[in-house]
């Protein structure tokens, strides 16, 4: 299984409006795709911008496209500064 990490910046002035949208999107993705979710942010703002990271565990093939579609449908891109960056990671095999 894969883990996806999607990070972006949001202005301090849009953070309160964005939070419930991201939470609702993650809940819907978890219900439909069975992924585990997380949401983190850096503790400090830089020039009025916060860095947020959405985390999706146990994602199957094609989940990246589902995430992009859900983000578009939720209107998240209208509240962030710049673009979303998504990276995919896989588990390392255990030691023998």
N, CA and C atoms as a LAMMPS dump frame, in Angstrom:
ITEM: TIMESTEP
0
ITEM: NUMBER OF ATOMS
288
ITEM: BOX BOUNDS ff ff ff
-5.0000000000000000e+02 5.0000000000000000e+02
-5.0000000000000000e+02 5.0000000000000000e+02
-5.0000000000000000e+02 5.0000000000000000e+02
ITEM: ATOMS id mol type element x y z
1 1 1 N 0.826 -1.185 0
2 1 2 C 0 0 0
3 1 3 C 0.868 1.245 0
4 2 1 N 0.264 2.316 -0.403
5 2 2 C 0.974 3.58 -0.537
6 2 3 C 0.514 4.583 0.509
7 3 1 N 1.357 5.562 0.743
8 3 2 C 0.996 6.718 1.565
9 3 3 C 1.213 7.962 0.707
10 4 1 N 0.223 8.84 0.687
11 4 2 C 0.325 10.097 -0.056
12 4 3 C 0.415 11.244 0.939
13 5 1 N 1.303 12.172 0.623
14 5 2 C 1.487 13.382 1.417
15 5 3 C 1.286 14.56 0.483
16 6 1 N 0.298 15.383 0.774
17 6 2 C 0 16.527 -0.071
18 6 3 C 0.181 17.788 0.77
19 7 1 N 1.059 18.675 0.311
20 7 2 C 1.332 19.874 1.097
21 7 3 C 1.152 21.123 0.245
22 8 1 N 0.854 22.213 0.937
23 8 2 C 0.559 23.486 0.275
24 8 3 C 0.605 24.589 1.32
25 9 1 N 0.487 25.814 0.853
26 9 2 C 0.458 26.959 1.762
27 9 3 C -0.922 27.594 1.728
28 10 1 N -1.316 28.103 2.868
29 10 2 C -2.585 28.821 3.002
30 10 3 C -2.325 30.087 3.807
31 11 1 N -2.953 31.176 3.377
32 11 2 C -2.804 32.434 4.1
33 11 3 C -3.465 32.353 5.465
34 12 1 N -2.886 33.049 6.43
35 12 2 C -3.479 33.088 7.77
36 12 3 C -4.951 33.504 7.7
37 13 1 N -5.283 34.374 6.747
38 13 2 C -6.646 34.887 6.625
39 13 3 C -7.625 33.874 6.021
40 14 1 N -7.141 32.792 5.42
41 14 2 C -8.017 31.77 4.84
42 14 3 C -8.027 30.462 5.634
43 15 1 N -7.179 30.349 6.64
44 15 2 C -7.022 29.085 7.364
45 15 3 C -8.32 28.63 8.034
46 16 1 N -9.028 29.53 8.67
47 16 2 C -10.26 29.149 9.371
48 16 3 C -11.325 28.648 8.4
49 17 1 N -11.389 29.219 7.21
50 17 2 C -12.367 28.775 6.208
51 17 3 C -11.944 27.456 5.578
52 18 1 N -10.649 27.241 5.431
53 18 2 C -10.151 26.035 4.77
54 18 3 C -10.285 24.795 5.642
55 19 1 N -10.087 24.931 6.931
56 19 2 C -10.049 23.766 7.823
57 19 3 C -11.286 22.871 7.704
58 20 1 N -12.511 23.385 7.805
59 20 2 C -13.659 22.477 7.699
60 20 3 C -13.801 21.853 6.31
61 21 1 N -13.355 22.54 5.278
62 21 2 C -13.417 21.983 3.928
63 21 3 C -12.476 20.789 3.793
64 22 1 N -11.266 20.925 4.319
65 22 2 C -10.3 19.825 4.25
66 22 3 C -10.773 18.651 5.099
67 23 1 N -11.264 18.929 6.3
68 23 2 C -11.748 17.854 7.174
69 23 3 C -12.897 17.085 6.517
70 24 1 N -13.833 17.799 5.897
71 24 2 C -14.961 17.145 5.237
72 24 3 C -14.485 16.311 4.045
73 25 1 N -13.539 16.853 3.27
74 25 2 C -13.003 16.123 2.13
75 25 3 C -12.314 14.846 2.599
76 26 1 N -11.508 14.945 3.654
77 26 2 C -10.808 13.771 4.154
78 26 3 C -11.781 12.718 4.68
79 27 1 N -12.838 13.151 5.354
80 27 2 C -13.831 12.198 5.858
81 27 3 C -14.496 11.455 4.7
82 28 1 N -14.811 12.174 3.631
83 28 2 C -15.435 11.543 2.465
84 28 3 C -14.461 10.575 1.797
85 29 1 N -13.204 10.967 1.654
86 29 2 C -12.214 10.079 1.048
87 29 3 C -12.004 8.829 1.897
88 30 1 N -11.995 8.983 3.215
89 30 2 C -11.835 7.832 4.102
90 30 3 C -13.016 6.878 3.963
91 31 1 N -14.225 7.424 3.873
92 31 2 C -15.419 6.592 3.762
93 31 3 C -15.459 5.83 2.438
94 32 1 N -15.079 6.487 1.36
95 32 2 C -15.178 5.875 0.03
96 32 3 C -13.987 4.969 -0.275
97 33 1 N -12.779 5.4 0.116
98 33 2 C -11.562 4.685 -0.289
99 33 3 C -10.888 3.898 0.842
100 34 1 N -11.388 4.034 2.067
101 34 2 C -10.824 3.281 3.183
102 34 3 C -9.435 3.714 3.597
103 35 1 N -9.053 4.947 3.294
104 35 2 C -7.727 5.441 3.667
105 35 3 C -7.761 6.014 5.076
106 36 1 N -6.609 5.963 5.738
107 36 2 C -6.426 6.678 6.987
108 36 3 C -5.971 8.085 6.653
109 37 1 N -6.432 9.059 7.395
110 37 2 C -6.101 10.447 7.076
111 37 3 C -5.441 11.145 8.257
112 38 1 N -4.743 12.202 7.937
113 38 2 C -4.157 13.079 8.929
114 38 3 C -4.013 14.469 8.333
115 39 1 N -3.96 15.462 9.175
116 39 2 C -3.764 16.839 8.743
117 39 3 C -2.81 17.501 9.722
118 40 1 N -1.741 18.056 9.193
119 40 2 C -0.733 18.714 10.024
120 40 3 C -0.414 20.078 9.436
121 41 1 N 0.187 20.922 10.268
122 41 2 C 0.693 22.199 9.779
123 41 3 C 1.968 22.536 10.531
124 42 1 N 2.798 23.322 9.867
125 42 2 C 3.993 23.802 10.565
126 42 3 C 3.526 24.73 11.677
127 43 1 N 4.239 24.747 12.801
128 43 2 C 3.77 25.55 13.934
129 43 3 C 3.837 27.056 13.706
130 44 1 N 4.669 27.505 12.802
131 44 2 C 4.818 28.949 12.586
132 44 3 C 4.303 29.326 11.193
133 45 1 N 3.905 30.599 11.095
134 45 2 C 3.577 31.17 9.785
135 45 3 C 4.816 31.884 9.269
136 46 1 N 4.933 31.95 7.951
137 46 2 C 6.045 32.654 7.326
138 46 3 C 5.459 33.672 6.355
139 47 1 N 5.634 34.939 6.667
140 47 2 C 5.075 36.021 5.839
141 47 3 C 3.569 35.866 5.642
142 48 1 N 2.863 35.479 6.695
143 48 2 C 1.42 35.343 6.634
144 48 3 C 0.931 34.068 5.987
145 49 1 N 1.836 33.117 5.745
146 49 2 C 1.464 31.847 5.118
147 49 3 C 1.757 30.671 6.042
148 50 1 N 0.8 29.771 6.154
149 50 2 C 0.971 28.536 6.894
150 50 3 C 1.226 27.403 5.895
151 51 1 N 2.027 26.433 6.282
152 51 2 C 2.227 25.25 5.454
153 51 3 C 1.446 24.111 6.086
154 52 1 N 0.543 23.531 5.285
155 52 2 C -0.29 22.415 5.725
156 52 3 C 0.103 21.153 4.969
157 53 1 N -0.108 19.99 5.611
158 53 2 C 0.138 18.718 4.948
159 53 3 C -1.008 17.76 5.259
160 54 1 N -1.618 17.268 4.192
161 54 2 C -2.628 16.22 4.3
162 54 3 C -1.906 14.887 4.138
163 55 1 N -2.306 13.905 4.947
164 55 2 C -1.681 12.585 4.911
165 55 3 C -2.767 11.546 4.642
166 56 1 N -2.453 10.616 3.737
167 56 2 C -3.38 9.542 3.378
168 56 3 C -2.62 8.225 3.415
169 57 1 N -2.969 7.362 4.389
170 57 2 C -2.324 6.061 4.553
171 57 3 C -3.164 4.972 3.896
172 58 1 N -2.503 3.912 3.483
173 58 2 C -3.158 2.733 2.908
174 58 3 C -3.945 3.076 1.645
175 59 1 N -3.366 3.915 0.826
176 59 2 C -3.997 4.311 -0.439
177 59 3 C -3.673 3.299 -1.517
178 60 1 N -4.643 2.979 -2.315
179 60 2 C -4.442 2.055 -3.42
180 60 3 C -4.038 2.797 -4.68
181 61 1 N -3.764 2.037 -5.718
182 61 2 C -3.42 2.618 -7.009
183 61 3 C -4.588 3.481 -7.485
184 62 1 N -4.29 4.613 -8.044
185 62 2 C -5.323 5.512 -8.545
186 62 3 C -5.867 6.478 -7.513
187 63 1 N -5.428 6.357 -6.263
188 63 2 C -5.952 7.267 -5.239
189 63 3 C -5.534 8.709 -5.495
190 64 1 N -4.368 8.919 -6.079
191 64 2 C -3.921 10.285 -6.365
192 64 3 C -4.911 11.041 -7.231
193 65 1 N -5.475 10.361 -8.222
194 65 2 C -6.478 10.992 -9.08
195 65 3 C -7.75 11.285 -8.301
196 66 1 N -8.14 10.386 -7.406
197 66 2 C -9.323 10.61 -6.571
198 66 3 C -9.11 11.797 -5.646
199 67 1 N -7.906 11.931 -5.096
200 67 2 C -7.583 13.057 -4.223
201 67 3 C -7.648 14.375 -4.998
202 68 1 N -7.082 14.397 -6.184
203 68 2 C -7.111 15.618 -6.998
204 68 3 C -8.545 16.013 -7.333
205 69 1 N -9.374 15.042 -7.687
206 69 2 C -10.769 15.331 -8.015
207 69 3 C -11.529 15.826 -6.789
208 70 1 N -11.279 15.226 -5.63
209 70 2 C -11.948 15.644 -4.405
210 70 3 C -11.54 17.056 -4.002
211 71 1 N -10.271 17.363 -4.163
212 71 2 C -9.778 18.702 -3.845
213 71 3 C -10.426 19.746 -4.746
214 72 1 N -10.53 19.435 -6.03
215 72 2 C -11.192 20.339 -6.97
216 72 3 C -12.651 20.535 -6.586
217 73 1 N -13.345 19.435 -6.3
218 73 2 C -14.77 19.494 -5.963
219 73 3 C -15.012 20.279 -4.671
220 74 1 N -14.079 20.189 -3.726
221 74 2 C -14.223 20.884 -2.442
222 74 3 C -13.862 22.36 -2.528
223 75 1 N -13.293 22.788 -3.651
224 75 2 C -12.91 24.19 -3.799
225 75 3 C -11.694 24.589 -2.994
226 76 1 N -10.881 23.635 -2.655
227 76 2 C -9.71 23.908 -1.815
228 76 3 C -8.702 24.805 -2.523
229 77 1 N -8.506 24.601 -3.807
230 77 2 C -7.5 25.382 -4.534
231 77 3 C -7.788 26.881 -4.508
232 78 1 N -9.043 27.262 -4.335
233 78 2 C -9.393 28.679 -4.279
234 78 3 C -8.907 29.34 -2.992
235 79 1 N -8.616 28.544 -1.966
236 79 2 C -8.217 29.104 -0.673
237 79 3 C -6.729 28.959 -0.37
238 80 1 N -5.997 28.264 -1.239
239 80 2 C -4.571 28.092 -0.951
240 80 3 C -3.738 29.053 -1.789
241 81 1 N -2.518 29.227 -1.355
242 81 2 C -1.557 30.096 -2.038
243 81 3 C -0.622 29.202 -2.846
244 82 1 N -0.638 29.354 -4.156
245 82 2 C 0.204 28.493 -4.986
246 82 3 C -0.511 27.194 -5.292
247 83 1 N 0.261 26.139 -5.477
248 83 2 C -0.33 24.862 -5.855
249 83 3 C -0.07 23.802 -4.793
250 84 1 N -0.828 22.72 -4.905
251 84 2 C -0.635 21.553 -4.045
252 84 3 C 0.528 20.734 -4.592
253 85 1 N 1.278 20.135 -3.707
254 85 2 C 2.373 19.242 -4.089
255 85 3 C 2.09 17.901 -3.42
256 86 1 N 2.006 16.845 -4.211
257 86 2 C 1.697 15.529 -3.661
258 86 3 C 2.861 14.582 -3.932
259 87 1 N 3.253 13.874 -2.889
260 87 2 C 4.313 12.887 -3.001
261 87 3 C 3.794 11.545 -2.513
262 88 1 N 4.283 10.493 -3.121
263 88 2 C 3.836 9.135 -2.807
264 88 3 C 5.013 8.352 -2.229
265 89 1 N 4.742 7.615 -1.158
266 89 2 C 5.751 6.778 -0.518
267 89 3 C 5.208 5.364 -0.354
268 90 1 N 6.088 4.408 -0.317
269 90 2 C 5.726 3.016 -0.081
270 90 3 C 6.499 2.509 1.137
271 91 1 N 5.961 1.475 1.774
272 91 2 C 6.601 0.898 2.946
273 91 3 C 7.896 0.192 2.552
274 92 1 N 8.862 0.251 3.414
275 92 2 C 10.092 -0.517 3.262
276 92 3 C 9.841 -1.922 3.778
277 93 1 N 10.462 -2.924 3.174
278 93 2 C 10.278 -4.29 3.701
279 93 3 C 10.904 -4.4 5.085
280 94 1 N 10.302 -5.231 5.944
281 94 2 C 10.858 -5.392 7.293
282 94 3 C 12.205 -6.108 7.244
283 95 1 N 12.978 -5.926 8.294
284 95 2 C 14.257 -6.628 8.402
285 95 3 C 13.995 -8.108 8.67
286 96 1 N 14.884 -8.935 8.167
287 96 2 C 14.713 -10.391 8.356
288 96 3 C 15.134 -10.809 9.726
